[in-house]
C-alpha cells in the first residue's frame, strides 16, 4: 500500500503541469480580436478587379446605350456578377445625364440604383484610390440625389489632397468637378483656402483652352446661387470659350437651359456666346420639356435677346479665319415656295405605264 501511495504521489507532480496552458487562452483572445477592427476596409478592397476585356465590353455597352433605361438594364444584369467601380461610376453618371429632373427622381428609388449608390459611397470614402474615378462617382451620386454636399465633404477633402500632392497635373475635368462639388462647401474652414481665387480657380483659368462643353456647364453651375463661387475672371474665361466651334458637343438639353439661366443671373450680355447657345437650344427644341422651353425663353427675354432672334439677320455676312484662309458666310432666309420638297410631293405626278404580265399561270390567279 505504501508503495502504491508513493507511486501515486510521484505521478501527481507529473500531471500538475498539464493545466498550465489554461492561462494562455485569455491572452490569445485579444490577438484574434485586433484584426477584426479593419474588417470594412478589407471587405471593400477584397473585391476582385474585372478582366480588361469584360470591362471594355461593359464600357462600350454603356456608351452605346440610347437611354437611361438601357443603362439601368446593364447595371441590373452585371451588378452581382461583374462589379467594378470603373464601369459602375460611369453607369450611374450616364443614368443621371440621360434623365430629366422627374425621371432622375424616379430612378433614384430603383433598387439597383440604390445598391450601386451604396457601393460607390463606400468606394469614394475608403475603397478606391483613383481620384478621377472618385470624382466621377461623387458627381453621379450628387446628380442622383443619393448624397448631399455635406455628406461628401470627407471625400472631397480626400480628393483635394490627392490633387495637391500631384501639383494639379490631373485632367482639367477633375479640377472642374472638384470646383462644382465643393462650391456649396467653399466657405467651410477646411475647404475655404482651396477655393480662393489664387487656389483651385486659378489652376482652372490657366487651362481654360482644355475645357469642353460639360466642363463649362459645371463651372456655371458652381457659380450660381447664394452659395456659388462668384468669380468674374472665371465668367470671362467661360464666355470666351463658349465662342469656340463645336463647344456644345456633349451637352444635354437641360445643360443648355441651366447655362442660359446662369448667364441671366450673372448679367452676361456678350452676344458672341449667347447666340450660339440659343441656336443650339433651338436646334434641339424637341428634347426640351415644356417647362424647360419656358425657362430658356424667359432667360433670353430677360437678357434683351429674344430666343427666336438668335439667328443672324438675312443678308448679314461673317468672316472667319481658317487654315485655308478667310471664309465668308452669308445668312439667308427661305422664301415662300423655295423650301425643299420631299420626293413624291410634286403637284403633277406622271402616271406609271401599265404592267405587262407574260406569265400566263400568274395571270390566272
KABEL-V709830 format. One record per residue. N is the residue number from 1. RES is the residue in one letter. SS is DSSP state (alpha for helix, beta for strand, coil for the rest). PSI is psi in whole degrees, -180 to 180 (* if undefined). Layout:
n res ss psi
N RES SS PSI
N RES SS PSI
This chain:
n res ss psi
1 X coil -41
2 X alpha -37
3 X alpha -39
4 X alpha -42
5 X alpha -40
6 X alpha -34
7 X alpha -42
8 X alpha -40
9 X alpha -30
10 X alpha -33
11 X alpha -33
12 X alpha -45
13 X alpha -29
14 X alpha -33
15 X alpha -23
16 X alpha -34
17 X alpha -14
18 X alpha -47
19 X alpha 5
20 X alpha -39
21 X alpha -14
22 X alpha -46
23 X alpha -13
24 X alpha -25
25 X alpha -46
26 X alpha -32
27 X alpha -27
28 X alpha -26
29 X alpha -50
30 X alpha -28
31 X alpha -34
32 X alpha -26
33 X alpha -32
34 X alpha -50
35 X coil -11
36 X coil -16
37 X coil -48
38 X coil 27
39 X alpha -43
40 X alpha -40
41 X alpha -44
42 X alpha -34
43 X alpha -41
44 X alpha -42
45 X alpha -19
46 X coil -5
47 X coil 119
48 X coil 147
49 X coil 148
50 X coil 149
51 X coil 148
52 X alpha -40
53 X alpha -44
54 X alpha -39
55 X alpha -42
56 X alpha -42
57 X alpha -43
58 X alpha -39
59 X alpha -42
60 X alpha -41
61 X alpha -39
62 X alpha -40
63 X alpha -32
64 X alpha -5
65 X coil 135
66 X coil -13
67 X coil 170
68 X alpha -33
69 X alpha -41
70 X alpha -38
71 X alpha -41
72 X alpha -37
73 X alpha -38
74 X alpha -41
75 X alpha -47
76 X alpha -37
77 X alpha -34
78 X alpha -1
79 X coil -41
80 X coil -29
81 X coil -31
82 X coil 39
83 X coil 138
84 X coil 134
85 X alpha -24
86 X alpha -36
87 X alpha -24
88 X alpha -43
89 X alpha -42
90 X alpha -39
91 X alpha -46
92 X alpha -35
93 X alpha -42
94 X alpha -35
95 X alpha -43
96 X alpha -40
97 X alpha -29
98 X coil 10
99 X coil 154
100 X coil 176
101 X alpha -39
102 X alpha -48
103 X alpha -29
104 X alpha -39
105 X alpha -37
106 X alpha -41
107 X alpha -32
108 X coil -18
109 X coil -5
110 X coil 144
111 X alpha -43
112 X alpha -39
113 X alpha -39
114 X alpha -42
115 X alpha -46
116 X alpha -31
117 X alpha -42
118 X alpha -42
119 X alpha -42
120 X alpha -32
121 X alpha -45
122 X alpha -39
123 X alpha -40
124 X alpha -30
125 X alpha -48
126 X alpha -12
127 X alpha -67
128 X coil 145
129 X coil 4
130 X coil 114
131 X alpha -34
132 X alpha -43
133 X alpha -39
134 X alpha -44
135 X alpha -37
136 X alpha -43
137 X alpha -41
138 X alpha -40
139 X alpha -43
140 X alpha -42
141 X alpha -38
142 X alpha -43
143 X alpha -34
144 X coil 5
145 X coil 29
146 X coil -33
147 X coil 140
148 X coil 162
149 X coil -42
150 X alpha -36
151 X alpha -22
152 X alpha -1
153 X alpha -47
154 X alpha -40
155 X alpha -38
156 X alpha -42
157 X alpha -39
158 X alpha -42
159 X alpha -43
160 X alpha -40
161 X alpha -41
162 X alpha -37
163 X alpha -42
164 X alpha -42
165 X alpha -29
166 X coil 9
167 X coil 33
168 X coil 31
169 X coil 10
170 X coil 167
171 X coil 146
172 X alpha -26
173 X alpha -35
174 X alpha -39
175 X alpha -40
176 X alpha -39
177 X alpha -40
178 X alpha -40
179 X alpha -47
180 X alpha -43
181 X alpha -38
182 X alpha -5
183 X alpha -46
184 X alpha -16
185 X alpha 9
186 X coil -15
187 X coil -3
188 X coil 150
189 X alpha -45
190 X alpha -22
191 X alpha -15
192 X alpha -42
193 X alpha -30
194 X alpha -21
195 X alpha 13
196 X coil 161
197 X coil -26
198 X coil -2
199 X coil -120
200 X alpha -44
201 X alpha -36
202 X alpha -39
203 X alpha -38
204 X alpha -42
205 X alpha -36
206 X alpha -22
207 X coil 34
208 X alpha -25
209 X alpha -17
210 X alpha -5
211 X coil 140
212 X coil -174
213 X alpha -54
214 X alpha -33
215 X alpha -43
216 X alpha -37
217 X alpha -40
218 X alpha -40
219 X alpha -45
220 X alpha -38
221 X alpha -35
222 X alpha -17
223 X coil -1
224 X coil 156
225 X coil 177
226 X coil -31
227 X coil 0
228 X coil 161
229 X coil 106
230 X coil 113
231 X coil 101
232 X alpha -37
233 X alpha -37
234 X alpha -40
235 X alpha -42
236 X alpha -39
237 X alpha -40
238 X alpha -45
239 X alpha -43
240 X alpha -40
241 X alpha -30
242 X coil -12
243 X coil -4
244 X coil 155
245 X coil 140
246 X coil 25
247 X coil -19
248 X coil 2
249 X coil 134
250 X coil -7
251 X coil 140
252 X coil 166
253 X alpha -36
254 X alpha -37
255 X alpha -41
256 X alpha -42
257 X alpha -46
258 X alpha -33
259 X alpha -40
260 X alpha -41
261 X alpha -36
262 X alpha -41
263 X alpha -38
264 X alpha -44
265 X alpha -35
266 X coil 4
267 X coil 44
268 X coil 132
269 X coil 8
270 X coil 107
271 X alpha -20
272 X alpha -26
273 X alpha -33
274 X alpha -39
275 X alpha -50
276 X alpha -35
277 X alpha -44
278 X alpha -38
279 X alpha -40
280 X alpha -38
281 X alpha -39
282 X alpha -36
283 X alpha -30
284 X coil 30
285 X alpha -22
286 X alpha -20
287 X alpha -12
288 X coil 140
289 X coil 162
290 X alpha -38
291 X alpha -43
292 X alpha -39
293 X alpha -42
294 X alpha -40
295 X alpha -44
296 X alpha -34
297 X alpha -41
298 X alpha -41
299 X alpha -45
300 X alpha -34
301 X alpha -39
302 X alpha -26
303 X coil 14
304 X coil 29
305 X coil 86
306 X coil 141
307 X alpha -40
308 X alpha -15
309 X alpha 13
310 X coil -20
311 X coil 149
312 X coil 148
313 X coil 146
314 X coil 131
315 X coil -13
316 X coil 147
317 X beta 152
318 X beta 130
319 X beta 135
320 X beta 129
321 X beta 122
322 X beta -179
323 X coil -28
324 X coil -1
325 X beta -163
326 X beta 126
327 X beta 126
328 X beta 127
329 X beta 145
330 X beta 132
331 X coil 145
332 X coil 162
333 X coil 139
334 X coil 136
335 X coil 163
336 X coil 130
337 X coil -5
338 X coil -3
339 X coil 150
340 X coil 131
341 X coil 148
342 X coil 155
343 X coil 132
344 X coil -6
345 X coil 23
346 X coil 152
347 X coil -40
348 X coil 121
349 X coil 137
350 X coil 130
351 X coil 142
352 X coil 147
353 X coil 156
354 X coil 145
355 X coil 143
356 X coil 119
357 X coil 117
358 X coil -4
359 X coil 106
360 X alpha -30
361 X alpha -42
362 X alpha -30
363 X alpha -24
364 X coil -12
365 X coil *
